Amino acid sequence: MYTGCGKVRACIFGLALLVLPCFAQAQAGVSSNEWRNVVHNRLPLYGDRNWIVVSDSAFPVYSEPGIETIVVDEDLPKVLEYVANAISSSPHVRATVFLDKELQFVDERDYPGVSQLRKQIAGDFVNNQVSSIPHAEVLQRINEAGKTFRILFIKTTERIPYSSVYMRLDCGYLTDAVQRKIENAMLAAGESQPKR
């Protein structure tokens, strides 16, 4: 039986269990070594259909429990270079990269440095891996993926709109060509194909 003091302790403990996971999903002001460690520790866990997003500073924090957000005091190109290299060094995953289509239309006169930023982003990836799609469509894909798969957002100090880089991880040892071959063989055998 609880005493008055025991009931208070039990309530505080219960509230702490409810609140702590919320704080674990969003971390503000992570140092450069800490965010690199987060990327290093998440990549072995992540696989096909997980996402890593390197975002501009205005990107919102999500409320989905599987979406983790960290804030770093570094510019987007520097963070993106590290993340892109970490992914390309991981044999089990590869990145399919999405950019906001709107970034192509951001004017240098309105946001000095945007032309250079576009070049830096493109330089981190092989051209056939990058797709530009409308911002709303990217957000829809993120929202849908976040219901089932883990996503890591790394918010940078970047203040150019539509500069976020969305990396959907795919199986690193299964090429798109082999995947199509498998799907075609299944069709030929009369098998239904699972949706990806």
C-alpha positions in Angstrom: 0.0 0.0 0.0 1.3 3.5 -1.0 1.8 6.2 1.6 1.1 9.8 0.6 4.8 10.3 -0.1 5.0 7.0 -2.1 2.0 8.0 -4.2 3.7 11.3 -5.1 6.9 9.4 -6.0 5.0 6.9 -8.2 3.2 9.8 -10.0 6.5 11.6 -10.6 8.1 8.4 -11.9 5.1 7.7 -14.1 5.2 11.3 -15.6 9.0 11.0 -16.2 8.4 7.8 -18.1 5.9 9.6 -20.3 7.9 12.7 -20.9 11.5 11.3 -21.4 10.8 9.7 -24.8 9.7 13.1 -26.1 13.0 14.6 -25.1 14.9 11.7 -26.7 13.4 12.5 -30.1 14.7 16.1 -30.4 18.1 17.2 -29.2 19.1 20.9 -29.5 22.6 22.1 -29.8 24.5 18.9 -30.4 28.2 19.3 -30.7 30.1 18.4 -33.9 31.5 15.2 -32.4 28.1 14.2 -31.0 26.1 14.5 -34.2 28.8 12.6 -36.1 28.5 9.9 -33.4 24.7 9.8 -33.9 25.2 9.3 -37.7 27.9 6.7 -37.1 25.7 4.8 -34.6 22.5 5.0 -36.6 23.9 3.9 -40.0 24.5 0.2 -39.0 20.9 0.1 -37.6 19.3 1.8 -40.6 18.5 0.0 -43.8 16.1 0.0 -46.8 13.4 2.7 -46.4 15.0 4.6 -43.5 15.7 8.2 -44.2 18.4 10.7 -43.2 17.6 14.4 -43.9 20.1 17.2 -43.7 17.8 20.3 -43.4 17.9 24.0 -43.4 17.3 25.7 -40.0 13.6 26.4 -40.4 12.6 22.8 -40.8 10.1 21.8 -38.2 10.5 19.0 -35.6 8.1 16.1 -36.1 5.9 14.6 -33.4 6.1 11.0 -34.7 8.1 9.0 -32.2 10.3 7.3 -34.9 11.5 10.7 -36.2 14.6 11.9 -34.4 15.7 15.5 -34.8 19.1 16.9 -33.8 20.3 20.5 -34.2 23.9 21.2 -35.2 25.8 24.5 -35.3 27.3 23.8 -38.7 26.5 24.7 -42.3 24.6 22.4 -44.5 27.4 21.6 -47.1 29.7 20.5 -44.3 27.1 18.3 -42.6 25.9 16.9 -46.0 29.4 16.0 -47.1 30.0 14.0 -43.9 26.6 12.2 -44.1 27.0 11.4 -47.8 30.5 10.0 -47.2 29.2 8.0 -44.3 26.4 6.5 -46.4 28.7 5.7 -49.3 31.1 4.0 -46.9 28.3 1.7 -45.6 28.1 -1.4 -47.9 24.6 -2.3 -46.7 22.9 0.9 -47.8 22.9 3.5 -50.6 21.1 6.7 -50.9 18.3 7.8 -53.2 18.4 11.6 -52.9 15.5 14.0 -53.2 15.8 17.8 -53.4 13.0 20.3 -53.3 12.2 21.3 -56.9 11.7 24.8 -55.6 15.4 25.1 -54.9 16.0 25.4 -58.7 14.0 28.6 -58.7 15.4 30.4 -55.7 17.0 33.5 -57.0 20.6 34.5 -56.2 19.5 38.1 -55.8 17.1 37.1 -53.0 19.5 34.5 -51.4 23.1 35.2 -52.2 25.1 32.0 -52.3 22.2 29.7 -53.5 24.0 29.0 -56.8 27.1 27.8 -55.0 25.0 25.8 -52.5 23.2 24.0 -55.4 26.7 23.1 -56.9 27.9 21.8 -53.5 24.8 19.7 -53.0 25.1 18.2 -56.5 28.8 17.5 -56.0 28.1 15.1 -53.1 26.1 12.7 -55.2 26.2 10.8 -58.5 23.7 12.6 -60.8 21.4 9.6 -61.3 20.8 9.3 -57.6 19.2 12.8 -57.3 15.6 13.7 -58.1 14.0 17.1 -57.7 10.4 16.9 -56.7 8.0 19.5 -55.2 8.5 20.2 -51.5 4.9 19.1 -50.7 5.6 15.7 -52.3 8.8 15.2 -50.4 7.0 16.0 -47.1 4.3 13.6 -48.0 6.9 10.8 -48.5 8.6 11.7 -45.2 5.2 11.8 -43.4 4.3 8.4 -44.8 7.7 6.8 -44.1 7.7 8.2 -40.5 4.7 6.1 -39.6 6.7 2.9 -40.0 10.4 3.6 -40.4 13.0 5.6 -38.5 14.1 9.0 -39.9 17.0 11.1 -38.7 16.7 14.9 -39.3 19.9 16.9 -38.9 19.0 20.6 -38.7 21.9 22.9 -39.8 22.4 26.6 -39.7 21.4 27.0 -43.4 19.1 29.9 -44.1 18.3 29.4 -47.8 14.8 28.1 -48.3 14.2 24.7 -49.9 17.8 23.6 -49.4 17.1 20.5 -47.4 18.5 17.2 -48.7 16.4 14.1 -48.2 18.2 10.7 -48.4 16.0 7.6 -48.5 18.2 4.6 -47.8 18.0 1.6 -50.1 19.6 -1.8 -50.0 23.3 -1.2 -50.9 23.8 -4.7 -52.4 20.6 -4.8 -54.5 20.7 -2.6 -57.6 17.6 -1.2 -59.2 18.3 -3.3 -62.3 18.4 -6.5 -60.3 15.2 -5.5 -58.4 13.4 -5.0 -61.7 14.7 -8.4 -62.9 13.3 -10.1 -59.8 10.0 -8.2 -60.2 9.7 -9.2 -63.9 10.5 -12.9 -63.0 7.7 -12.8 -60.4 5.3 -11.3 -62.9 6.2 -14.0 -65.5 5.6 -16.7 -62.8 2.2 -15.2 -62.1 3.2 -13.9 -58.6 1.8 -10.7 -57.2 4.4 -8.1 -56.3 4.5 -6.5 -52.9 4.3 -2.6 -52.9 7.5 -0.8 -52.1 
